[in-house]
Amino acid sequence: MSALRAPHRLDIQGLRGVAVLLVVLFHAGVLLPGGFIGVDVFFVLSGFVVTAMLQREVVRTGGVDVRRFFLRRIRRLMPAQALMVTAVLGATILVLSPDGEQQAAAQTALAATLLAANVALGMRGDDYFGPTAEQNPFLHLWSLSVEEQFYLVLPWVFVVPIAWVARGAPAGEGQTLCCSK
């Protein structure tokens, strides 16, 4: 187990399962008007896990290797997302109308690969609960985009204060603020 990796936490995994269950139940029409409770729970848990990982790195090394952080996020998410986007785009040709529905799906898929599905959906004025929502198979990627946009900012919450404090101190050997090799 690496120094940055915490022991597997069954409590966090269980709460993630509850969050996913809340979302599934909402979409099944069984429970919870509003529907974003499960997404909110998942965001909080994910933020907790990643913040704890960054904190362990700061304690261990005195800084955050931002480049390594982003590469790890890319390696973790992009292969599965690329496979899903490719397969679903292929299916949209068979299932969705070429008169707008395919284009909306393709635009959302492209934006999702750039971690901006929420931006594309907002610019198009799509309503998550609107009548056309069911026609966009990539609508759910808004939440992954929001999460990843958060992670574009989070490491800097650690790096900037460390750099500010380190400015007043002589640079020590092994002091890593960002992007070490």
C-alpha positions in Angstrom: 0.0 0.0 0.0 1.4 3.4 -1.0 2.0 6.1 1.6 -0.7 8.2 0.0 -3.3 5.5 0.2 -5.4 5.1 3.2 -6.7 1.8 4.4 -9.9 0.7 2.6 -12.8 2.3 4.5 -15.9 0.2 4.5 -17.9 3.0 6.1 -17.1 5.3 3.1 -17.9 2.5 0.6 -21.2 1.9 2.4 -22.1 5.6 2.3 -21.2 5.7 -1.4 -23.6 2.7 -1.9 -26.3 4.6 -0.1 -25.7 7.7 -2.3 -26.0 5.6 -5.4 -29.1 3.9 -4.1 -30.7 7.3 -3.4 -30.1 8.4 -7.0 -31.4 5.1 -8.4 -34.5 5.2 -6.2 -35.2 8.8 -7.3 -35.0 7.9 -10.9 -37.2 4.9 -10.4 -39.8 7.2 -8.9 -39.7 5.5 -5.6 -38.3 8.0 -3.1 -37.0 11.5 -2.4 -38.5 14.3 -4.4 -35.6 16.6 -5.4 -33.3 13.8 -6.4 -30.1 15.5 -5.8 -29.6 14.3 -2.3 -27.7 11.2 -3.5 -25.5 13.3 -5.7 -24.8 15.7 -2.9 -23.9 12.8 -0.6 -21.6 11.4 -3.2 -19.9 14.8 -3.8 -19.3 15.2 0.0 -17.8 11.7 0.3 -15.7 12.1 -2.8 -14.4 15.5 -1.5 -13.6 13.9 1.9 -11.6 11.0 0.3 -9.6 13.2 -2.1 -9.0 15.9 0.5 -7.7 13.3 3.0 -5.4 11.9 0.2 -4.0 15.4 -0.5 -3.6 16.0 3.3 -1.6 12.8 3.6 0.6 13.9 0.7 1.2 17.2 2.4 2.1 15.5 5.7 4.4 13.0 4.0 6.2 15.3 1.5 5.5 18.9 2.6 3.5 19.7 -0.6 1.2 18.4 -3.3 2.4 17.1 -6.6 -0.4 18.7 -8.7 0.8 17.0 -12.0 0.7 13.6 -10.4 -2.7 14.4 -8.9 -4.2 15.3 -12.3 -2.6 12.3 -14.0 -4.1 10.0 -11.4 -7.6 11.5 -12.0 -7.2 11.1 -15.7 -6.0 7.4 -15.5 -8.8 6.6 -13.1 -11.7 8.1 -15.0 -10.9 8.6 -18.7 -10.7 5.0 -19.9 -14.1 4.1 -18.6 -15.6 7.3 -19.7 -14.1 7.0 -23.2 -15.5 3.5 -23.5 -19.0 4.5 -22.3 -19.1 7.6 -24.5 -18.1 5.7 -27.6 -20.5 2.8 -27.0 -23.5 5.2 -26.2 -22.7 7.4 -29.1 -22.9 4.4 -31.4 -26.2 3.4 -29.9 -27.6 6.9 -30.4 -27.4 6.4 -34.1 -29.8 3.5 -33.8 -32.1 4.9 -31.1 -32.3 8.7 -31.4 -33.7 10.9 -34.0 -31.2 12.6 -36.3 -33.3 15.8 -36.1 -31.7 17.3 -33.0 -31.6 14.5 -30.5 -28.4 13.0 -31.9 -26.7 16.4 -32.1 -27.6 17.2 -28.5 -26.2 13.9 -27.3 -23.0 14.4 -29.4 -22.5 17.9 -28.0 -23.0 16.7 -24.4 -20.6 13.7 -25.0 -17.9 16.0 -26.4 -18.3 18.5 -23.5 -18.2 15.6 -21.1 -14.8 14.4 -22.5 -13.6 18.0 -21.7 -15.2 17.8 -18.2 -17.7 20.4 -19.1 -21.0 18.6 -19.7 -22.7 20.8 -17.1 -21.6 23.9 -19.0 -22.8 22.6 -22.4 -26.2 21.6 -20.9 -26.5 25.0 -19.2 -25.7 26.9 -22.4 -28.2 24.9 -24.3 -30.8 25.5 -21.6 -31.4 21.8 -21.0 -33.6 21.1 -18.0 -32.6 17.9 -16.1 -36.2 17.3 -15.2 -37.6 18.6 -18.5 -39.5 16.6 -21.1 -36.5 16.2 -23.4 -34.2 15.1 -20.6 -34.8 11.4 -21.3 -33.6 11.9 -24.9 -30.0 12.8 -23.9 -28.2 9.7 -22.7 -25.3 11.9 -21.5 -27.3 14.1 -19.3 -26.1 12.4 -16.1 -22.5 13.4 -16.9 -23.2 16.9 -15.6 -22.4 15.7 -12.1 -19.1 14.1 -13.1 -18.1 17.4 -14.8 -19.0 19.4 -11.7 -16.9 17.0 -9.6 -13.9 17.2 -11.8 -14.1 21.0 -12.0 -14.0 20.9 -8.2 -10.8 18.8 -8.5 -9.2 21.3 -10.8 -9.4 23.8 -7.9 -8.9 21.6 -4.8 -5.1 20.8 -5.1 -4.4 24.5 -5.3 -6.2 25.0 -2.0 -3.3 23.0 -0.5 -0.5 24.3 -2.8 -1.1 28.0 -2.6 -1.0 28.3 1.2 2.1 26.0 1.4 3.8 28.1 -1.2 2.9 31.3 0.7 4.3 29.9 3.9 7.4 28.5 2.2 8.2 31.9 0.6 9.3 33.1 4.0 11.3 30.0 4.8 14.5 28.9 3.1 13.8 26.2 0.5 14.7 22.9 2.1 15.7 19.7 0.3 12.8 17.5 -0.5 10.3 20.4 -0.2 7.7 19.7 -2.9 5.1 22.3 -3.7 4.1 21.4 -7.1 4.9 19.2 -10.0 8.1 17.5 -8.8 9.6 14.8 -10.9 
